Amino acid sequence: MTIKNRPHERVAARRAGAVAAETVEARAAGRFAAVVRIVTGLVFAWAFLDKTFGWGYATAGDNAWINGGSPTQGFLGHIDHGPFAAMFRGWAGAAWVDWLFMLGLAGIAVALLLGIGLRVAAAAGTLMMLLMWAAEWPLDRFTDAGAPTMSTNPIVDYHVVYALVMILLAITAAGATWGLGRAWAKLDVVARNPWLR
């Protein structure tokens, strides 16, 4: 008797096909998430390395951190609008701000590139992006001097997108594909403290 004549076998075959399709889709989604994770990690790694060594893109060699430059002075020192402008300008160039910023960039980059500690990276990265959003304050259309701020969107800018991407990578365990996420999750300290995953 053929499968055509056995309804239960046709149902089982359909189910097996659906499971196989879901598996292929899950693998594709995992690989895509891994690509997004690695690319996002490279964004943070590049920012850290350029500010450290002054490769001449966002940071000139003379302003490199290893040459005594401040990684935060250029950005925070020129904030000219928003309710927190004075606070952020006061922080510009402070050693504690430089160190926290650079450690944050490096830590987030390593976590994303290796696929470990994605929950911590998402929390730290979201906080960093929130502070940078507040510093740029895209809600204002004009600076304190009356010039246009050139804000492209008053609410959802790239800081929000990066934060959401990091959160998504953490909740989908994106470090399991092309990363060390699975091995990391098996460590005793991580197993006992799931927030470290």
LUMTORTI-254436 format. One record per residue: residue in three letters; x, y, z of N, C-alpha, C in turn. Coordinates in steps of 0.001 Angstrom, whole numbers, plus 524288, in hexadecimal, padded with zeros to 5 digits. Layout:
LUMTORTI-254436
AlaXYZXYZXYZ...
***
This chain:
LUMTORTI-254436
Met803547FB63800008000080000800008037C804D480000Thr80223808C97FCEE8053980D927FC92803A081163800CBIle806E3815668015A805B8819758054E8009381C2F80417Lys7FF2981C867FF017FA5081F267FD837F59981CA680023Asn7F5E9817A7801057F172814D7803307F1898149980929Arg7F57F816DA80B927F5E9816B08114A7F60F81C3E8136APro7F19C81E4B8152C7F166823B4817007F532824D081B7EHis7F5CE8213181F227F95282224823917FF008229E821C8Glu8006E81FBD81D91805BF8202881B878068682554818A5Arg802608272B815FA802BF82C4381356803718309A81757Val800938304C81B9A801008343681FCF806788340A82227Ala8087882F598231E80DBB82ED582559811D883105821A4Ala8112E8300B81C8D814ED83217818B2814C98380981889Arg8100983A36818CF80F8A83FF9818E3812238424181DB9Arg8114683FA982221813A484185826FE819958413F826AEAla81BA083CFE824918215383C75824068237A840A78206DGly820AE841C881C3E82256845F3818B18223784B3E81B52Ala81E3684C3A81E8381DD18513E8214B8223C851CB8253BVal8237384D81827FA827C084DA182BC482CEB84EA7828FCAla82DBE84C1B8248A8329484CF182197832F58529081FBBAla82E91854CF81DF582E8F85A4881C2E82FB485DF0820BAGlu82D6785CD08254F82E6D8600B829E98342985FC382B76Thr8367C85B2482B0683BFB85A8582C5C83F6985DAE828AEVal83E3E85D86823AA8413A8609581FD58409786665820F6Glu83BC6868148221183AC886D978234483D9286F3A82848Ala83D7C86BD582C358401A86D1283128845FA86D978305FArg8484086A1982D3984DDA86A7B82C1E84F1D86F8482937Ala84BDE870D98256784CBA875AF8226784C3A87A6D825F2Ala8485087A638295C8479C87EC382CFD84C3B87F2B830BDGly84E2187AB483297852A987AB7836128578687CD78336DArg8584387B7382E9085CC787D6A82BA985C4B8833F82A9EPhe857A1884F682944856DC88A8E82858857C188DA082D63Ala855B788BA5831C58569488E38836D085C6788E6B8381AAla85F4188A42836C6864E888A39837B6867A188E6083470Val865FA88EFF82F93868458931382C3D867288987382E8EVal8624F8996383032860F089E70832908642089F5A83782Arg864C589B3C83AA8867DB89BA283F7C86D8189D1C83E4AIle86FDF89A7D83A8C8755989B798393B876038A0EB836E6Val8728A8A26A8336F872DF8A79F831098723E8ABE88352BThr86E868AB2A838B486DC68AEFE83CE18728B8AF2084070Gly874CD8AA9B841868799D8AA6A8449C87E058AD55841F5Leu87E618ACE583CC7882718AFB6839E7881AF8B59D83A1FVal87CD58B76283A6887BD18BD0383AFB87E328BEF58401BPhe87D3E8BC1F8445087F5C8BDAA84966885458BCF884995Ala8873E8B8BE8474388CE48B7DD8473288FA88BC308442ETrp88D758BDB083FBA88FDF8C1D983CA0890098C6F583FB9Ala88BB38C8498424488B938CD218456188FCC8CCFB84994Phe890538C89084C3B894508C80F85047899C58C8A684DF7Leu89AE68C5DE849C48A0278C5F08477F8A18A8CB398451DAsp89DCE8CDA38427789EE08D2BA8402189FE78D6D284455Lys89CE38D6B68488589DBE8DA7A84CC48A2C98D95184FB5Thr8A4398D460850058A9088D2F1852C08ADE28D46584FA0Phe8ADDC8D31D84A938B2988D3B78476D8B26F8D84084393Gly8ADF78DAD4843058AD918DF4F83F8B8AECE8DE09839ECTrp8ABAB8DAA7837958AC9C8D8ED832448AB198DCF782E24Gly8A9558E18A82FE08A8378E5BE82C388A2BE8E5BD829F3Tyr89F3E8E2C582C11899CF8E2E382A4C896CF8E6AD82DCEAla894AE8E4D58321B892208E868835C1896218EAF78395EThr89AAA8E883839F389EA18EA7C83D908A3DA8EB0A83ACAAla8A5E38EFC683AE78AB148F0C4838A58AF448EE6083C29Gly8B3C68ED22839DF8B8018EAB683CCE8B9B28EDD484193Asp8B9E08F2F4841128BB778F6408457F8B7998F5F784A03Asn8B2A98F4C2848D18AE9E8F48884CDE8ADAB8EF0484EE5Ala8B0D98EB3E84D3B8B0258E5D484EE98B0BE8E567854D2Trp8ADEC8E1B7857038AE2A8E0E685CA98B3A88DF8685E5EIle8B67E8DC6385B548BBD48DAF285CD18BF968DF9085C71Asn8BE038E3AD859BD8C1428E8618595A8BF7A8ECA585D14Gly8BC2F8EB3A860D78BA728EEFB864C78B55C8F1BE8637BGly8B2FE8F05F85F148ADFC8F2B985DAA8A9908F073860E6Ser8A5298F326860D48A0918F164863B189C8E8EF2E85FE4Pro89AC48EA64860BF896DE8E80F85D4C891848EAB485D9BThr8908B8ED9C861CF88B638F0058628088B548F5E18618DGln88FDF8F8488615E890158FDFE860E688D798FFF385BDEGly88EA18FD718577A88C928FF4B85282886AA8FF1D8523DPhe8845E8FAF38542687EAF8FA63853F287C108FD9485837Leu87D6F8FC9285D1487AC58FF2C8616487C23904F3861CDGly880D290653860548827990BC3860D987FCC90F8385D24His87D2D90D758592287AB1910D785542874C09108D85555Ile8728E90E768597986CDE90E25859CF86ABE913A385A9DAsp8672691529857308654691A988573E85F5D91B178578FHis85CC19170985966857189176385A1885547912E485D97Gly850759134D85F5184E2490F448629E84E749109A8685CPro84B0C90E3386B7684ACE90F728710B84F8390D9787432Phe852A290A098720585720907E8874DA85C53909D7872A7Ala85C2390DB886F3B860DE90F7F86C86865249112287054Ala863CF9142787450867C3916078780886A2D9117887B03Met866F890DB187C80868FB9092587F5986CD29061487BF5Phe86B4A904FC8772086EB0901EB873B0873B5904E687258Arg8734E90A018718E8781790D128708587BB390CF287543Gly8796E90CE2879F687C8D90C7D87EB487F529073E87F33Trp87D089032D87CF387F698FE0487D1F883B38FD648790CAla8838D90088874FC8871C8FFDF8708988CCA8FFEA8724DGly88F9B8FBE8870D6895298FB9D871F7896908F9C787765Ala892B48F8E487ACA893DC8F6F588011895E18F15C87FA9Ala899E08F026882AB89C518EAFB8824E898698E69988352Trp895088E740887368914D8E3238887888D808E238883FBVal88C008E66188133888718E5D387CC488B478E3288783FAsp890258E4D787738893358E2618730A893D28DC8B873FBTrp8953F8DB0B878BC8961A8D58B879ED891078D26287996Leu88CC68D47287BCF887D38D19987B90886028D0F1875ECPhe886958D516872D6884F78D4E686D608882F8D0E586A54Met88D468D11186AF2890A88CD8686803890128C7DA869D8Leu88F988C6FF86EEE88EA58C1B7870E1889688BFB186EEEGly885878C32D86EB98806E8C1A786CA4880BF8C017866EFLeu883608C346863C3884048C1FB85E39886C48BCBD85D8BAla88B178BC088605C88E1F8B73585FE088B0A8B27B861C5Gly888868B2F98663A8858C8AEA186866881058AD00864EDIle87E328B0CC862E8879CE8AF9E85F6F87BD58AD1585A6FAla8801B8AF2C858528825A8ACF48538C883F78A74685457Val886BC8A6228588D888878A0CA85995883DF89D2485A55Ala8800B89EDC85D6287B7389B9085E5C8789E89A4C85941Leu877D089E39855F88750489D56851138782E899FF84D4BLeu87D2D89B0F84CE28806C8981884936880F48926184ACELeu881658916584FD58820688C01851AD87CD288949852CBGly878A288C51853488738788A0A85469872DB8887585A0EIle8759B88B1385D9787545889D6863318737888EA686633Gly870E988DBA86A9F86F488921886DDD86BAD895E686B0BLeu8685D893EA867A286519897638647C8611089A52867B5Arg85F648981086C0A85B9F89AD486F6585E3389F838720CVal862EC89EC9873DF865CA8A31E87648867068A74187226Ala868A78A57386D86869D58A91986945865038AC29867ABAla860898A98F8678D85BB28AC448661C85A428B06186A28Ala85AE18AF1C86F1F859A38B2E48733985D6F8B78687311Ala8628D8B656872CD866728BA878729E865F98BDB386D99Gly8652B8BB0586936864A98BDB38643685FD98C122863FFThr85B858BF468662D856BD8C265866498577F8C73E869A5Leu85A138C6A786E1B85B348CB358715F85EB58CF1986E7FMet862C08CD2386BDE8663F8D08C868EA863448D36A8649FMet85FFB8D08B861C885CF98D2EC85D878590F8D6E985F9DLeu856C48D5CA864268531C8D97E8668F855E38DE8E86802Leu85A848DE1686A4985D858E2BD86BB285F308E5CD866D7Met860B98E30E862C08624C8E5BF85DF685D9B8E85185B4BTrp859168E5C685B888544B8E81785975852FA8ED1285C74Ala853558ECBC861A98522B8F150864E6856158F5B2863E7Ala85AFC8F44F862D285EEB8F84B861AA85DBF8FB0285C7CGlu85C3A8F8028588E85AFC8FA5F85377855A38FCFD8537DTrp852378FB39856C384CE88FD3A8577B84A4B8FE7C85246Pro848D98FA6784F6E846958FB3684A3B841388FDC784A43Leu83EF18FE7984EDA839DF9010C84F3683A30906D984DBDAsp83EC29093884E8083F6490ECE84D498405B90F9284779Arg83DAF913668454483E85914B683FC0842D2918C283F1FPhe843F791BAB8435E847D191FD78430B84B9091F92847A8Thr850679213E846C68544E9219084AF3853139263284E68Asp855FF926C1852A18554792B388561E856539305D85349Ala8598B9303684F3685AC5934F084C32856DD935E2847CAGly8531A932518470184F239330884301850369305A83DD5Ala8549A92DA283D5F855D592AC98388B852D4925A083874Pro8519192387833D384EEA91E71833968525D91A1C835CFThr84FFD91690838B6852EF9122A83AEE853E490DEE836E2Met8510E90E0E832A98516290A1B82E8184F92904B883066Ser84C37904AF83455849FC8FFCF8363E8469B8FD76831EDThr8478B8F88E830A6844998F60E82C7283F8A8F39682E5CAsn83F3E8F26E8335A83A8F8F02C835A183A948F19F83B63Pro836708F41483D558369A8F600842B8836768F1CE846E9Ile835328ED0384590834CA8E8F8849948380E8E42A84842Val837128E1C5843CB839A98DCDB8427483E588DE0483EF4Asp842EE8DE2984151847B78DEE483E4C84B118DA0383EE1Tyr84FD38DA4083CE3853218D59383CD5854678D38D8424AHis854678D6E48463E8556D8D51084B94851208D13D84D4AVal84C488D28C84C14847DC8CF2B84D77848408CA0584A72Val8499C8CA588457984A118C59A8424384E568C20B84467Tyr852EC8C434845A3857288C0FD847CD8557B8BE6B84CF0Ala852CD8C15B85050851098BF238554984D458BAA185454Leu8498C8BB5B850D0845C78B73184FB0848768B27184D47Val84C408B34A849E984F228AEED84795851F08ABCD84BD5Met8548F8AE7E84F6C8575A8ABB1853928539B8A8A885715Ile84F108AAF18584284B2C8A83385B6B8493A8A35E85885Leu848138A3F8853808464089F8D8505C84A5589B3085023Leu84F4189C9984F7285366898B084F4D853D1895C185470Ala852FD8988A858CA853508960485DE884EBF8925185ECCIle849FE893F185D7B845768909985EAA844F388C0085AE7Thr8478988C54856698475D887EB852BD84C348847385327Ala84F888857F856FB8544B88260857C985771881FC852BDAla8585D886748504C85AFE886A384B39860B4884EF84B71Gly862D48844985016868388828285090868DC87CAD84FC6Ala86481879D684F5D864D08742884EAF86698872A284931Thr865AC876008456886758874F38400C86C2D8782D83EE1Trp8703C875AF83D09875258783C83BAA8775687B6E84035Gly8769387986844EA8789887C26849888798F8782F84DD7Leu87B0987A298524787C3E876D0856BD877C8876A185AABGly8731A87820858FB86EA58788085C8186D3E8737B85F49Arg86D4986F2185C7786BDD86A1E85EE986FD5868898630EAla874D7868FC861B7878F28679886583878C286B4386A30Trp877CD8704686924877768742F86D4D87304872D58710BAla86E788715F86EEF869E2870278722586AC986B69875A4Lys86E63867E88742486F708632C8773A873338642487BBFLeu875D2868A187BD987955869C7880348763386A0088543Asp87872867F88897D875AE867C588E7D873C486D2389038Val877218710888FE0875AB8763E891B9871388787E88E79Val8711D877608897286CEB8794B88611867E88763388707Ala8686987119887C8863D386DD8888E68613B86F8688DF9Arg8646387105891E286241872D1896E6860298786289695Asn8620F87B7F892CF86079880F68923785ED3881EA88C92Pro859F28809E88B3885833880E7885CA8589D8866788373Trp858F388A6A886A68596C88FB48849585EAA8908D881DBLeu8626A88CFE882B28677888D59880228677888B1087A92Arg8632C8889C878FA862FD885F3873DC8636A889A986F60
***
